[in-house]
Amino acid sequence: MVAVHTFLVLTAGFAAVVMTVLALRGLLLLLAPSLAGVEDRPGLSYTVVNLGSSFLAGAAGGYGTAWYAASNPLVHVLALGLVVLLLAALSALQGRGQQPIWYLLAQVAVSPLGVLAGGLVRLRVLGIL
């Protein structure tokens, strides 16, 4: 039963990351369509907004994961961070040659850091930290 709960917690956390990314992307398309355009080389404003939204999405997922975890919220947050890190690395490998390497590395690092930050915020709210 614990394994099922862990699976559901991680699935909910990952769903929170995905839904937040989609919501922020839709908001960006609505408020600044020129910024959201697909370019070969992203401009500075696009880079900042994209990395910032990736961090916020990761934080939402980390917070939600720590919220839903009945026991060991930090372990669940770290597991989600690892899953997000692996998926971001696979995404960066697919984007090789299309984006600058520093941008790909930043994207790989930002989302898992957001997951950890969101989880730590929730632990702080709970009084664990």
N, C-alpha and C positions, 0 to 999 in steps of 0.2 A: 504494500500500500504506500510506503514511503517513496518508492521509485515512481509510482504513478503521480503522486503529489509533486515530486521534483520535476517530472516531465511537464506537468501542467503549469507549474510556476515558471519554468524556463520558456515554455511556449507563450504564456501570457506576457512575459517580459519582452520577448522577441517581437510579438505582435504589437506591443506598445511602441517599440522602436520603429517598426515598419509604418504603423499608422501615423506616428508623429512626422516621419519623413514625408509621407504622402500629403499630410495636412500642410506642412510648411512649404512644400513644393507647390501645392495648389495656391497657397496664399501668395507666394512669390510670383506665380504666373498672373494672379489677379492684380497685385499691387505694382509690380515692376516687370512687365512682360519683356522688355528689352534686356533686362538683366538675366532673365532665365533662358535666353536664346542659346542654342547649341553652337559652340565655337570650337575650333581646333585647339586654340590656346586660350584658357580662361583668363579674363581680366582680373585685376586686383579686387574689385568690388564683388564679382561673382565668386571668387575664391574665398573671400572673407565670409560672405553669406552662406556659401555651401558648407564650409568647415564649421561655422557657427551652428548651422541647423543640424549638422551631423552630431555635434557635441550635445545639443539640446535633446535630440532624439535619443541618443544613448543615455543621457541623464534620466529621461522619462522612463526608459526601459529598466534602468537600474533601480530607480525609486520604486517602480511598480513591482519589480521582482522582490525587493526587500519587504515591500508591503505585504505581498501574498505569501511569502515564505513563513510557514508556521514555526519552524525551528531553523537555526543556522542561517539567518538571512545573508550574512557575509559570504558564506560558501556558495549560496545560490547566485549572488551577485557576481562573484568571481567566475563561476561557471558560465553565466551569460556573457561576461566580458570576454572569456576565451572563445565562445562561439562567435561573437561579433568580430573579434580579432581575426579568426580564421576565415570568415566570410569576407571581411574587408581585404584580407591579403589575396584571396582568390580573385576578387573584383579588381584589385590593383594589377594582378598578373594579366588579366584580360585587357586592361587599359594601357599596357606597356606600349610605348612608341606613339601613343596618341596624346598623352599628357606628360608634362615635365615630371621627372622622377621625384623631385622634392614635394610636389603636389600629391603624388600617389602615396608617398611615405607619410605625409601629413594625414591623408584620409585614412590610412591604416591605423594610425595612432589615435586620432581624435575620438572616434566612436567608442572604443573600449575605455578610454579615459573618461568619457562622459558617463558610461555605464558605472564605472567605479565611483565617480563623483556623486551621481544620483543615489547610488546605494549607500554611500557614506552619509549623505544628507538625511536619508531615511533612518539610518542607525542613530544619528545625532538626535533626530526627533523622538525616537524611541527611548533615548537616554542611555543607549548602549555605549556610545562614544563620549 
